């Protein structure tokens, strides 16, 4: 969402879904690349027609209770194991 602190109004809202993949029973994973694409896509939508010089902060939220393994360059090594995973 894009929030105007001066007027205390929500200016724009955008959301994007990404699937839960179940490669085997009791497994639940999501693609970190799809998370990032969702961030880029929704940010672009809420900022359409907005004077970006007035944007003072950006906050993000998403799923929690997951494990994401990264390499030395901070790139994902595999899909994220999310909260619903039962292995």
C-alpha positions in Angstrom: 0.0 0.0 0.0 1.0 3.6 -0.6 0.2 5.8 2.5 0.2 9.6 2.6 1.4 10.5 6.1 0.3 14.1 5.7 -3.3 13.3 4.9 -3.3 9.9 6.8 -4.9 8.3 3.7 -4.1 5.2 1.8 -3.3 6.3 -1.8 -2.9 3.0 -3.6 -2.9 -0.7 -2.8 -1.4 -3.6 -4.8 -1.0 -7.3 -4.1 0.3 -10.3 -6.0 -0.1 -14.0 -5.2 2.6 -16.6 -5.6 1.8 -20.3 -5.4 2.8 -22.8 -2.7 4.6 -25.6 -4.4 4.3 -29.1 -3.0 7.1 -31.3 -4.6 6.2 -34.2 -2.2 3.7 -34.9 0.5 4.1 -32.7 3.6 6.4 -30.3 1.7 5.6 -26.6 1.2 8.0 -24.3 -0.7 7.9 -21.0 -2.5 10.1 -19.4 -5.1 12.2 -16.5 -3.7 12.5 -15.2 -7.3 8.7 -15.0 -7.5 8.7 -13.1 -4.2 11.1 -10.5 -5.7 9.1 -10.2 -8.9 6.0 -9.6 -6.8 7.8 -6.8 -4.9 8.9 -5.2 -8.1 5.4 -5.5 -9.8 3.4 -4.2 -6.8 5.8 -1.3 -6.2 5.5 -0.3 -9.8 1.7 -0.4 -9.6 1.3 1.6 -6.4 3.8 4.2 -7.7 2.1 4.9 -11.0 1.3 8.5 -11.3 3.1 9.4 -8.0 5.8 12.0 -7.7 8.5 9.7 -6.5 10.5 12.5 -5.0 7.8 12.7 -2.3 8.3 9.0 -1.2 10.2 9.1 2.1 10.2 5.4 3.1 9.4 1.9 1.8 8.3 -1.0 3.9 7.7 -4.6 2.9 5.8 -7.5 4.4 5.3 -11.0 3.3 5.2 -14.6 4.6 6.9 -15.5 7.8 8.3 -18.5 9.5 10.3 -19.8 6.6 13.8 -20.9 5.8 15.7 -19.4 2.9 19.2 -20.7 2.2 21.5 -18.2 0.5 25.0 -18.5 -1.1 27.9 -16.3 -0.4 26.5 -13.7 -2.9 23.1 -13.7 -1.1 21.4 -15.6 -3.9 18.9 -18.3 -3.1 20.3 -21.9 -3.2 16.8 -23.5 -3.4 13.1 -22.7 -3.0 12.2 -21.4 0.5 10.8 -23.9 2.9 7.7 -22.2 4.4 5.7 -22.5 7.6 3.3 -25.1 6.2 6.1 -27.6 5.5 5.9 -30.7 7.6 9.1 -32.5 7.0 
